[in-house]
Each structure stands twice: as structure tokens, then as C-alpha cells.
């Protein structure tokens, strides 16, 4: 029966029925199927040789090697449980047997009294099942059936080479995604663990039936008398060819035995109210020990630094109070204890000595110092580009929002993936384009990076003629690269260590602890699966190379792009410092290359140039994550950094005329329009079926507009962001939005953007991988998830900032003169 749990029978192929030796048994099976509301073909998935196949299937586990008699008997009882209970519910039901003459006819007891009809029904059923049926199966086995994943069966008709009709039974998939059909049902693992005689196991793998193939993961509540090895042996013996299955048990355990009322419920229903837990069987590794030791050392440094600074400040305040008392007393006796002369002597004896080298070192981790720095805001002329803090915060939110959708698919999965299918699903709707449009968040970061880099190089480095000489440039370039490396690497490697070695111990649940068929676990969807082997690629910023793409912390491809583009900035800067005209020509050629290269690659690879529609042919990895395709954003930032002091800064200040105000507002509208067009223009790629949208031959966007889109969508977004940045810095943006975008509130949050970017994927999988079912999409659920993800990511980022990012910046400022604020 398909209802007898997804362990074995429902996956067996069905061939054409053989002649029936006992027609009445076929009628009995019809009655049982009708009563149990199941298709006849799904009634245990046998070849409908009922008299022979029931006993054969019941004992089939004995064919497996190394299966104990107790396990064999337990599996037999488990497989026949619903059948036995169903037969008993029919044959022992007075009301059912008296309600219909057609039912009596089917059972062959027309004209018999009720008791004789019952006995006739049970005799036929016992012949059918080769089991004695005097009562339903025990409560614990009925509970096992109820708490395992319930299978729905899909029957496929096909013809053999000789034209003979054949039927194939497949479990009905419940998830349809871009990778194909999937069946994921975990049942009720916690209730299964409350059955003393049961254990919860998950069977997963790939099912191939003819041309059809799909993956599955099914939770089973099975007799505890069978070990995991015995179940695996049964699977290997029983399942047909084409089914690659793995079995994993011991995913959930009870916390003690049922007592009191729970014990009474357990005796009646087979399960009781027992708390359960999900054992984490991950071994504590050397890497985990080293990372934990590092965290403890950093915590000790933070504690020591904070305490020493607090003690020093306390002494300083006490001495300052004593000095105030001395000044007020003017050395006069009798003015009170506060004015006594001995206090003057105490002051002279307790001047604070300078901090020791050790105290100065641990002070870099002081929470008092670093929290004050974190909360310190710059106003007015001290922060001329205040809008950048808002843009960094907004871009960080975009990244988290976009990933909150896409990381679901590599972890828990969407239960209703069809909701996204174009043209009528979410991908075809105007408002939803804001989600794939979140990928522009990294382009905003590129613009900001290029802008600040260009201004810094022009005003602080190349304004000195000595730095424009070959020797001076070489020295400063090396310093420039080292400072950038030190700014990025310590925090990145710390987050990689946390996510790779300690994250596995932070979660629980079936999905969290389950080994997937590809050898990974769900939480490794954060990108940490290959970090044990490929961490060094991040150290060298080559994780965006084809060979190492996605191997370790895949979302940090942006850092590799940023570092590589950052290393080009001094070459543009020195050309610009020597000749303004040559500099503009140089940067213009760079932007031209950044526009033409994507068009050429799109034509060569036959891409649909959209991040989702083109992903099947590698557009996401060979375009989206490559510096030569993302360089226009960085180069636009450099150009903006050059234009600001030479042209744009002179217009700083509120408008003096109505025409000036109108001009600024029109520019603001243009900026929003460019960002909106780059975001919502992608809707044109999804006015088609999903299959058509993925092919350049059938996409509704013509070749010409495909090339226009891939060439100018990213520059269009970046120009829109640049216009907003300039207008806000000039204090000429739309008034209300100007005040919001330049609020000092954004400054502390923006300081956390780098750490939040690094750690947010681990925050996502901590949530997704502790669910026991695929996620059902709804707008409200995704909204509240997003808010929770942002808040949690910022909380985690705050402590990473305090543990690593800020102390390292303090040390860099102290030792090398760079970093700091």
C-alpha cells in the first residue's frame, strides 16, 4: 500500500496483470481500496498477482543479507499494518456490511447472516495477506504509519517496444523547480521519536523511471528493531534498478520515557507526550578547536582592554574630582573634610603613569573605546558625503533581500516554486522585479569604492609630486595594496572560520543533521562546503576565477572583483594627476571596454542576458561574477570622484533660484528613473513561459534589445546612483529625501555593512536549515523573514566588528598609519 509508508512498496514497477486465480479476492481488494480511498494500482504497487505477491512482499526483507529475524518480522508487520487494520475495519463493521447488498455480493456473502459474512470476509482477507486477522495492528505500528511521510502515487502509462501497454508507479512530486521535479516530505519526526518501538529515518536519493528522473527525501517512522545497516541492506535488495537511495537514522531521540498521563496516552495511541531532541553527530574537529580558541582569546583581549580602560578612566575621574576640591578649598583648613590638606598630598602622589605597551595593545579591543568610535557621527563639513552611509546601508539590505530568496533554493527549498513561473507568476509581475534587481546592490558598492578611492588618491597621494615618480609610485602602490588587503582579509577569514568550523554546532533538526545525497549538509549552502580545501583562494582574492568559483564562501566573489579593480585605481589616478585629459581618455576607454565585453560574450555564448533567465548557460558565473563585466560600475565611481572637485563641488549649497531648484529636481527624477528602468526593465525577459524565457531563440526580447540591456543596464543603475550621490552631497536633492538620506542614523549601521555582508549567508541557513519542511512562499512571510534577517545580521556583524574588524583597524592605524576610521 502506498499508505504503508514510503519505505519500499510504492517505488516498485507495475507490469500488466496476470490472470486471476481467485476473482473473489480481486473483489476484496476492490472493496479495500474503495474504503481506504486509494487507487487500485497503488494498492502495494504489486503486479496484481494478489494471492502470490502479498506473502512474497511481506517476506521479501528476508532476501536481504545480514537482516535479523526480528527486523524481518518488524518490517513485515510494518508493511502489512494498514492492510490488516483496513481489512479489520471492513470485515468487523456491522454497519458497513449491512448497508449495501452490492458490498455483500462483492464479498461473496449474499444471503448469509451477518456473523457468517464477517467470517467469510476475514477468511478471504487472510488468504489475500497470508496473515491472521483477528484485530487491527498494534497502536505503535499504526502510529508509525501515521507519522511517516505519506506518499501519493502517480501512475504513468507507456508502451513497450512490442507495443504492449505498461504502467509505472512514481511517487507524486510535491516540488517543481528549475532543476526538475522533487519529492520532499519529512513526516513528523518529533512524534515518531515518542513511539518507544520506533525510530525516525530519512531515505533520499534519485529516482529514475524511464526518461523521468527526480530527487526525493522521505521521512519514515520504522521499527526500531532494524538497524541503519539492515535498512540499507533491505533497500539494496528490494528497490528496482534506477533508484539510488541512501538511508540515515538517529536524527531525533526522546528525552526520557513517558510518565503519568503521557504514559496512559502512549499505551492507548502508541505515542505519548515526550520532549525530544535532535542529536548533532558532528565530531569536534581541530579546526573548530582552533577557531573556538581564537574566539576565546579575542574575548579575553576585549575583556582585558575594556577593564583596563575603565579602571584608568575611573582613576582619572577620581583625580579630577580631587583637583576640583583642591581648587575650591584654596588650601584653607576647617572648610570640611573635602578641603583637607592631605588630599593635596594624595593628588601629587597619584598622577596617572602612561599606559604600558601591553595595556596599549589590549586597548585596541576595548569595548569602551570601540563603542564610542562606533557611535561617533560626523556632521556638516566633516562628513561631506553623508549619503554614502545611506547607500551602503541600502545596498546591504538589497543583498540580504535578494539572497533571502535565492538561498532558500539551495537549502530548504520552496514548496510552491510554481508561484514564480512566468508569465503569470511572480517573475512576470512588475513589482517583483525589485527582488532580482537587488543584485545591483554590489554595483552600488563598486561605485562608492571607486568614488572614494579616486578622491583619496587625487587629494592625498598624487598631489605630492614625489609620489608621481616611478620610485615613489612603486612604494605607495605597494602600501596601497597592503592596506586594502589588511582592511578586507582579517574579517573575511574570521567569518569563514566561524561559518566552516563552528556554525555546524549552532543548529538542530532533521534537515540540519541530515547528510545530503551529494555528501554535503544543508548549512553548507552558505558557501562553506569547500573552504577546508580552498580557503587560500579567498586569501589571494582569486575566488572569482572559473576554477575556484563557488568553492569557498561563494558570495565573496564580489570581494575578489573589488580587490582586483581596486588595484587598477592607482594607474588611472597617476595618469589623471599627470594629464587631466589623458586621465579622462583612459577611464573612457575602460568604460567602453566594460560595455563592449558583455555584448561580445553574450553573442558568443548565446546568453539570455538576465541573471535568472541566463543562469542555465552560465550567465551568472561567467558574466555577473567577472571583473571585466562589472568594471563599468567601478570606473563610473572613479570618474565621479574626479568630477566632484573639478566641476560638481562648486554647485554645493541650496538653490538660489526657482530654475535651479527645478533643474535639480529633474536630475533627481532622472536618477530615480535610471535606477527604476534598470530594475523593472527586466520584466520584459519574463513575458513568456519558463522554458521559452531561458532560450535566446524564444525569449520575447529581441537580439538588439538583449545587447542594449547587457551593455547598459549596470551602467544605467550606476549613473542613477551617482546622480543621487552628487545631488545629496550638493544639498540639492528633493528636500524630504535629502534629510532622510543624510541622517546621521545611517553612519553606525554603515560601519557594519562589511561584516554583515560576510556573515549574512550563515544567518540565512541557520534559519532555513532548521525547518522540517520546504518553505511555502507568501509575501508576508518573506517580508518578516527579511526584517529578521537584517536585524540578526546586524547583531552578528556588531560583534564581528568589535572582535576583529575595528581592533585590526586600530592596530593598522597604530603600526602602519592606515585604516582606523
C-alpha positions, 0 to 999 in steps of 0.5 A: 500500500502506498499508505504503508509508508514510503519505505519500499512498496510504492517505488516498485514497477507495475507490469500488466496483470496476470490472470486471476486465480481467485476473482473473489479476492480481486473483489476484496481488494476492490472493496479495500481500496474503495474504503481506504480511498486509494487507487487500485494500482497503488494498492502495494504497487504489486503486479496484481498477482494478489494471492502470490505477491502479498506473502512474497512482499511481506517476506521479501526483507528476508532476501536481504543479507545480514537482516535479523529475524526480528527486523524481518518480522518488524518490517513485515508487520510494518508493511502489512499494518494498514492492510490488516487494520483496513481489512479489520475495519471492513470485515468487523463493521456491522454497519458497513456490511449491512448497508449495501447488498452490492458490498455483500455480493462483492464479498461473496456473502449474499444471503448469509447472516451477518456473523457468517459474512464477517467470517467469510470476509476475514477468511478471504482477507487472510488468504489475500495477506497470508496473515491472521486477522483477528484485530487491527495492528498494534497502536505503535505500528499504526502510529508509525504509519501515521507519522511517516511521510505519506506518499501519493502515487502517480501512475504513468502509462507507456508502451513497450517496444512490442507495443504492449501497454505498461504502467509505472508507479512514481511517487507524486512530486510535491516540488517543481523547480528549475532543476526538475521535479522533487519529492520532499516530505519529512513526516513528523519526526518529533512524534515518531521519536515518542513511539518507544518501538520506533525510530525516525529515518530519512531515505533520499536519493534519485529516482529514475523511471524511464526518461523521468528522473527526480530527487526525493527525501522521505521521512519514515517512522520504522521499527526500531528493531532494524538497524541503519545497516539492515535498512540499507541492506533491505533497500539494496535488495528490494528497490528496482534498478534506477533508484539510488537511495541512501538511508540515515537514522538517529536524527531525533531521540526522546528525552526520557520515557513517558510518565503519568498521563503521557504514559496512559496516552502512549499505551492507548495511541502508541505515542505519548507526550515526550520532549525530544531532541535532535542529536548533532553527530558532528565530531569536534574537529581541530579546526573548530578547536582552533577557531573556538580558541581564537574566539576565546582569546579575542574575548579575553583581549576585549575583556582585558582592554575594556577593564583596563580602560575603565579602571584608568578612566575611573582613576582619572575621574577620581583625580579630577574630582580631587583637583576640583576640591583642591581648587575650591578649598584654596588650601584653607583648613576647617572648610570640611573634610573635602578641603583637607590638606592631605588630599593635596598630598594624595593628588601629587602622589597619584598622577596617572603613569602612561599606559604600558605597551601591553595595556596599549595593545589590549586597548585596541579591543576595548569595548569602551573605546570601540563603542564610542568610535562606533557611535561617533557621527560626523556632521556638516563639513566633516562628513561631506558625503553623508549619503554614502552611509545611506547607500551602503546601508541600502545596498546591504539590505538589497543583498540580504533581500535578494539572497533571502530568496535565492538561498532558500533554493539551495537549502530548504527549498520552496514548496510552491516554486510554481508561484514564480513561473512566468508569465503569470507568476511572480517573475512576470509581475512588475513589482517583483522585479525589485527582488532580482534587481537587488543584485545591483546592490554590489554595483552600488558598492563598486561605485562608492569604492571607486568614488572614494578611492579616486578622491583619496588618491587625487587629494592625498597621494598624487598631489605630492609630486614625489609620489608621481615618480616611478620610485615613489609610485612603486612604494605607495602602490605597494602600501596601497595594496597592503592596506586594502588587503589588511582592511578586507582579509582579517574579517573575511577569514574570521567569518569563514572560520566561524561559518566552516568550523563552528556554525555546524554546532549552532543548529538542530533538526532533521534537515540540519543533521541530515547528510545530503545525497551529494555528501554535503549538509544543508548549512553548507549552502552558505558557501562553506562546503569547500573552504577546508580545501580552498580557503587560500583562494579567498586569501589571494582574492582569486575566488572569482576565477572559473576554477575556484568559483563557488568553492569557498564562501561563494558570495565573496566573489564580489570581494575578489572583483573589488580587490582586483579593480581596486588595484587598477585605481592607482594607474588611472589616478597617476595618469589623471594627476599627470594629464587631466585629459589623458586621465579622462581618455583612459577611464573612457576607454575602460568604460567602453571596454566594460560595455563592449565585453558583455555584448561580445560574450553574450553573442558568443555564448548565446546568453539570455542576458538576465541573471535568472533567465541566463543562469542555465548557460552560465550567465551568472558565473561567467558574466555577473561574477567577472571583473571585466563585466562589472568594471563599468560600475567601478570606473563610473565611481572613479570618474565621479570622484574626479568630477566632484572637485573639478566641476560638481563641488562648486554647485554645493549649497541650496538653490538660489533660484526657482530654475535651479531648484527645478533643474535639480529636481529633474536630475533627481527624477532622472536618477530615480528613473535610471535606477527604476528602468534598470530594475523593472526593465527586466520584466520584459525577459519574463513575458513568456513561459519558463522554458521559452524565457531561458532560450535566446531563440524564444525569449520575447526580447529581441537580439538588439534589445538583449545587447542594449540591456547587457551593455547598459543596464549596470551602467544605467543603475550606476549613473542613477546612483551617482546622480543621487550621490552628487545631488545629496552631497550638493544639498540639492536633492528633493528636500524630504529625501535629502534629510532622510538620506543624510541622517546621521542614523545611517553612519553606525549601521554603515560601519557594519555593512562589511561584516554583515555582508560576510556573515549574512549567508550563515544567518540565512541557513541557520534559519532555513536549515532548521525547518522540517519542511520546504518553505511555502512562499507568501509575501508576508512571510518573506517580508518578516523573514527579511526584517529578521534577517537584517536585524540578526545580521546586524547583531552578528556583524556588531560583534564581528566588528568589535572582535576583529574588524575595528581592533585590526583597524586600530592596530593598522592605524597604530603600526602602519598609519592606515585604516582606523576610521 
